[in-house]
Amino acid sequence: MVSEVRKPVLVERELTEEGPRRGSGAKGKKRTVTMNLAESPISWLHARGHLDERQYHAGERLLADYERAQLSPSVTMRWEPVRIRSTGEQDLTASERQLAAKQRFDAAMMEAGSGLKDVLWRVVCGGEGLPTAEKALQWPARSGKLVLKIALDRVADFYRIH
């Protein structure tokens, strides 16, 4: 499955010793860096050789099911027109496609396992970077990458990605 290509959203951020800063008047050494705000954490890891193709595609497939199932919080009502007849995925209605995606997502997360799905959800679906996820889970630094790779391997097995 080919994932949709995200357009880069590049912004200049001022960096201080504490990290990126939006406002001016930072104390300490100053420099700027260009950041791609549209790049997901798994895209970043894959681009730098930390995830192989199989793990990357498993993460993208899991994210696609998460988004199709509309599991993220919504802040407004949907203004999409109601379709009476579907010509898409085997003539499923939008609600049926949403339920099918939710079932696939839940099954993939179960396949990842209880100890691994926390970091998997945070990085793939929540869009958190590994350091942020490790800190939130109170894990040692640089331990999340190994756990994420194991979880993505299990998800790849679930989706039958070779």
C-alpha positions in Angstrom: 0.0 0.0 0.0 1.4 3.4 -1.0 0.9 6.1 1.6 -0.1 9.5 0.7 2.8 11.9 0.3 2.7 14.8 2.7 3.8 18.2 1.5 6.6 19.7 3.5 5.7 22.6 5.7 9.0 24.2 6.4 9.4 26.8 9.1 12.3 28.5 10.7 12.6 28.0 14.5 15.1 29.6 16.8 17.0 27.0 18.8 18.3 27.6 22.3 20.0 25.2 24.6 16.5 24.1 25.8 15.3 23.4 22.3 13.1 25.1 19.7 11.6 28.5 20.7 9.0 30.5 18.9 9.4 33.9 20.5 12.3 36.2 20.5 14.6 37.2 23.4 16.0 33.7 24.0 18.9 33.6 26.4 22.0 31.6 25.6 23.4 30.5 22.2 21.1 31.2 19.2 20.8 29.5 15.9 17.9 28.5 13.6 16.9 25.3 12.0 14.4 24.4 9.3 11.8 22.0 10.5 9.2 20.1 8.4 6.0 20.2 10.5 4.2 17.8 8.1 6.8 15.0 8.6 5.6 12.3 10.9 7.9 10.7 13.5 8.0 7.4 11.6 8.8 9.2 8.4 11.7 10.9 10.2 13.0 7.6 11.6 12.7 5.9 8.2 14.4 8.7 6.4 17.4 8.4 8.7 17.7 4.6 8.5 16.2 3.8 11.9 13.2 1.9 10.4 13.3 -0.5 7.4 10.7 -0.4 4.6 8.6 -3.1 6.1 8.3 -1.3 9.5 7.7 2.1 7.9 4.8 0.7 5.7 3.3 -1.1 8.7 3.3 2.2 10.6 1.7 4.0 7.7 -0.9 1.3 7.3 -1.8 1.5 11.0 -2.0 5.3 10.8 -4.3 5.0 7.7 -6.6 2.7 9.6 -6.6 5.0 12.6 -7.5 8.0 10.4 -10.1 6.0 8.4 -11.7 4.9 11.7 -11.9 8.5 12.7 -10.6 7.7 16.2 -8.9 11.0 16.8 -10.9 13.7 18.6 -13.1 15.8 16.3 -13.6 19.5 17.0 -16.5 20.2 14.6 -19.3 18.5 12.9 -18.9 16.8 9.6 -20.2 18.7 6.6 -19.7 15.9 4.0 -22.7 15.0 1.9 -24.6 11.9 2.8 -24.3 9.3 0.0 -27.1 6.9 -0.6 -25.2 4.5 -2.8 -21.5 3.6 -2.5 -19.2 2.6 -5.4 -16.1 2.2 -3.2 -14.7 -0.7 -1.2 -17.0 -3.5 -2.2 -20.0 -1.2 -2.0 -19.6 -0.5 1.7 -21.2 2.5 3.1 -19.0 5.2 4.8 -20.0 3.9 8.2 -19.2 0.3 7.3 -15.7 1.3 6.0 -15.2 3.2 9.2 -16.1 0.2 11.3 -13.9 -2.1 9.2 -11.0 0.3 9.7 -11.6 0.4 13.5 -11.7 -3.4 13.6 -8.4 -3.6 11.7 -6.8 -1.0 13.9 -7.9 -2.7 17.1 -6.7 -6.1 15.8 -3.3 -4.6 14.8 -2.9 -3.0 18.2 -3.8 -6.3 19.9 -1.2 -8.0 17.7 1.5 -5.5 18.9 0.9 -6.5 22.5 0.1 -4.8 25.7 3.7 -3.7 26.5 4.4 -2.4 23.1 1.2 -0.7 21.9 1.7 2.3 24.2 4.7 3.6 22.4 3.3 2.4 19.1 0.2 4.6 19.5 2.0 7.6 20.8 4.6 7.7 17.9 2.5 6.5 15.0 -1.0 7.7 15.8 -0.3 10.5 18.3 2.5 12.0 16.3 4.9 12.2 19.3 8.6 12.0 18.8 10.4 9.1 20.5 12.0 11.3 23.2 8.6 12.7 24.2 7.0 9.3 24.2 9.8 7.8 26.3 9.5 10.7 28.8 5.7 10.3 29.0 6.0 6.6 29.6 8.8 7.1 32.1 11.2 5.0 30.1 15.0 5.4 29.9 16.3 7.5 27.1 16.8 5.8 23.8 14.8 2.7 24.8 11.7 3.5 22.8 13.2 2.9 19.4 13.8 -0.9 20.0 10.3 -1.3 21.5 8.8 0.6 18.5 10.6 -1.6 16.0 9.4 -4.8 17.7 5.8 -3.4 17.7 6.0 -2.4 14.0 7.4 -5.9 13.1 4.3 -7.4 14.8 2.0 -5.0 13.0 3.7 -5.8 9.7 3.0 -9.5 10.4 -0.7 -8.6 11.0 -1.0 -6.7 7.8 1.0 -9.3 5.9 3.6 -6.8 4.7 6.7 -8.5 3.4 
